[in-house]
Amino acid sequence: MNIAVIGLGVLGAATARSLSLAGAQVTVFERTAPLAGTSNTSFAWVNSHSKNPRPYHDLNVAGMAEHDVLAASPGRCAPWLTLGGNIEWADDPAGTERLAASVRELQDRDYPVEWIGPSQARDLVPDLLVPDGVRDIAHYRTEGHLIPALLVARLWGEAREHGAELRCPAEVASVSETGDGVRITLADGEVAGADAVVFAAGRWTEALTATTGHRVAMADPDVAGSATVGLLGYTAALPTRLDAVLTTPALNVRPDGGGRLVVQGLDLDADADPANPPAVDGHHAQELCRRLNDLLAGTSGAVLESIRVGQRSMPGDGLTAAGFLGETGRVYVLATHSGVTLGPLLGRLAASEVVGGETAPELRHFRPDRLVGRDSLPPLEKVRFAGQQ
């Protein structure tokens, strides 16, 4: 079976790997370069934190377990996954109440979370500077972070070893069904064929699926200050001790390898504009570094090497979309803003449905039909708290 995959981020690489392992001949079409889309501007936090409704939480828990399985046999690849846990606290009455309710909900779902104090938090992160007055800290020990480029290296490397091929740069302009497969027309006019196609195209999903006659409604990724955009700062190497994720009222932080950190202030996302990214030495960068210095010892003099405007790939209702478009079984779509956590799982489930003819029960609540042709979905709530991003 010849299958085309459109996009080579985390989702595309995971899908190509699973399809290749299932015996399909896979060709990936990537418009510019691997990791050129959302995967390269992700906080890359592996979690099922504030993921509602319940089926979405359960899907993300399964995604975390899939990472565990993949990491148990790392092969010839640098480790991409660090399960150093996540530490979170609040600093005002409303935030404290919200956090307590979130922890209760997760405990009712048997999700590993416990309350710890500042001294225990410093045992986990020796350089952590816990503000005076903070007493109750939530610790999520099974959460972690990953390095997207290393994960894609693992997934795409194994796909290549099983015969997958890459067309890059190769921008897909349209996809249409034929009598026995699909026709893929590139922007330069070249035409390719396949038995089936899987869209893993991130924020380009709506435009590309529209060419099939089954447009999947996505939130607009270009609207400044909306739920789909956010600022991420990438620091130079720093002599601070951190292997966990920190989600605090002022700043979210994760390691990025080689002593570098990724920093995120959710309140600053109101100024995120893909058409006008902030300067690497401007106000936003300086504010992120100031907050970092207040949070972790060993970060004095921190500077950002880059500050990026992330554009989230978000289906129109905020939930994952995974499944066939139409009735022929030739056109399949994957779209989610939890691609880092869900990528390996969704890739495996998609392969089981496209090649194996199975029906994945994990995906029954997330079929794309609910979004096809929709024009008037309510706007998504802006990201305000950890887990919503």
Residue, then its C-alpha position, 0 to 999 in steps of 0.5 A: m500500500n502506497i501512502a502519502v503523509i503531508g507534513l514532517g513535524v512530530l505528528g507526520a514523523a510518528t505517522a510515517r514511522s508507524l505506517s512504515l512499520a506496518g508495511a506501507q510504502v510511505t512518501v512524506f511531502e514537506r513544504t519547507a523543512p522538517l520541524a518548520g511548523t508548530s513542532n519547532t515552537s512548542f513548549a514540549w511539555v508531556n502531560s495530561h494537565s487540565k485536559n478536559p473533557r474526560p475523554y481528552h484527558d484519557l487520550n493524553v494519559a495514553g499518549m504519555a504511556e506511548h512515550d514510555v513504551l517508545a523510550a523503553s527501547p531508545g535504539r541509536c538515538a539521543p534521549w528525547l524524553t525527560l520525565g523530571g516531573n512538573i512543579e506548580w503553585a499559585d500566588d493569590p486566592a483565586g489561583t490557589e482555589r483553581l489549583a486546588a480544584s484541578v488537583r482534586e479533579l486529577q486525583d479523582r482520575d487517579y492521575p499522579v499528583e501530590w502536595i509538597g512543601p517548599s523544602q521538598a520542591r527544592d529537593l527536586v529542583p535545588d536552584l528553585l526560588v520559591p516565593d515567600g508565602v507559598r506553602d502548597i505546591a503541586h507535584y506531578r511526578t510522571e510529567g516531563h518534557l521532550i526535545p522535539a528535534l530529537l523525537v523527530a530524529r528517532l521517529w523519522g530515522e526509523a521510518r527511513e530505515h523501513g523505506a519511507e522517503l521524503r520529498c522536500p521542499a514539496e508544497v502540496a497545493s491540493v489533494s483529490e480522490t481518484g477511482d483507485g486512490v488519491r491525486i496530490t498536486l504540488a505547487d509547482g504543478e507536479v502530480a503524484g499518486a498514492d493509495a491513501v493520504v494522511f494529513a499531518a499538516g498542522r496549521w495548514t490543515e484547513a486549507l489543505t483538507a478544503t481541497t478534498g471537499h472535506r474542509v476541517a475547521m481550524a482556529d485561525p493561527d494568524v490572529a494576534g493575541s488569540a488562543t492560537v498564538g504565544l511567545l516562547g523565549y530560548t535562553a543561552a546556556l545557564p549554570t542552573r540545575l533544572d530537569a523538571v518542568l516549572t509552571t508558575p504564575a509568572l513563568n513556565v520553564r523547561p530545559d532545552g538541552g545543553g543548559r538552555l531553557v525555554v521560558q513562557g509567560l502566559d500573560l505576555d501572549a496577549d502581545a504575540d503577533p505572528a506578523n510582528p515578532p518581538a525583538v530578541d533584546g526587547h521588552h518582552a525578552q527582558e521581562l522573561c529573563r527578569r522573571l527567570n532570575d526571580l525563579l531560579a538561582g544560577t540565571s543571573g545575566a540570562v539572555l535570550e538567543s531567540i524569541r519566537v511566536g508559536q502558532r498552535s495547531m488547534p481544531g476549531d473546538g480545541l480538541t483533537a481531530a483524528g480519522f477518515l474524511g468521507e467514506t472511501g477510507r483514502v483520506y485521513v486527517l490528524a490535527t491537535h494542539s497536543g501533538v507533543t504528548l499525543g504524536p507517537l500514539l496518534g501515529r500508531l492509531a492512524a496506521s492501525e486504521v489506514v493500513g490495518g483496517e481497524t477502528a481505534p476505540e481511543l479515537r471515537h470521541f475525536r472524529p473529524d466529521r464534527l468539524v467538517g464544513r463548520d463556519s461559526l464555531p465559538p472563539l476559543e478561550k485564550v490561554r490563561f493557566a498551565g495546561q491550556q497551552 
